[in-house]
Amino acid sequence: MLFGGGSRAYHGGSKRHRRSHVPERCCAVPCTLEDMYRGRVRKMKITRKSLTPGRPTEKILEVPIKPGKSLYRLLQCVHLILILYIICLYMLGFKAGTRITYSGEGDEVEPGLAENIVFVLREVKHDRFVREGDDLHYEITVSISDSLCGFTHDIVMLDEQERIKRLKKRVPVTNKSTQVIAGEGMPISKSKTGEKGDLIVSFVVDFPDYELNDDQKEHIRAALGGGKKE
């Protein structure tokens, strides 16, 4: 997808030939899941070399990050300083790995021929969720007693205004148990109706790593039935 634009002056040789030799400056851009979920527009102030009289050495570029991406921190490339500002929410769409190109907005290597600036969005590790396509994965660690007796767990979602998804489990769960909550994943970029992927919850049962005493074993056998005394 191409952003930026505007008229470009190419002098000497064919325009097609010169475009095929335009240098490219790539910058990896860390993106949080929150920004990829909500969407942002970023303003970037660039400082660049210019050889053509009248071409400004500073310029503000705007990059729409569709709920799926964000430009997160100060980026530094050779001869290129980017200062990032959050402006507003934007529309749904981008995923990690998206390339956003600003044609001819970098350093001018010769009059009329400037680098293309290419931002490659990279997803940073999240503290609660793991993204897989349009789905979000979430893991809950529960004690063995809660895994058998049931429990309630609140999941803090990615919305800008805090939103809680409450799980109430009344049946036992195991390390192989999963629960799919439809429509609580990431925004689907090509959806025209605001559809989202799914939230997939898995469980990790925290078994004790010590030997139970005889009384504990008796209580478990009495409650659950079955089993034989050693």
Secondary structure, 3 states (H helix, E strand, C coil): CEECCCCCCCCCCCHHHHHHCCCEEEEEEEECHHHHHHCEEEEEEEECCCCCCCCCCEEEEEEEECCCCCCCCCEEECCEEEEEEEEECCCCCCCCCCEEEECCCCCEEECCEECEEEEEEEECCCCCEEEECCEEEEEEEEEHHHHHHCEEEEEECCCCCCCEEEEEECCCCCCCCEEEECCCCCECCCCCCCCECCEEEEEEEECCCCCCCHHHHHHHHHHHCCCCCC
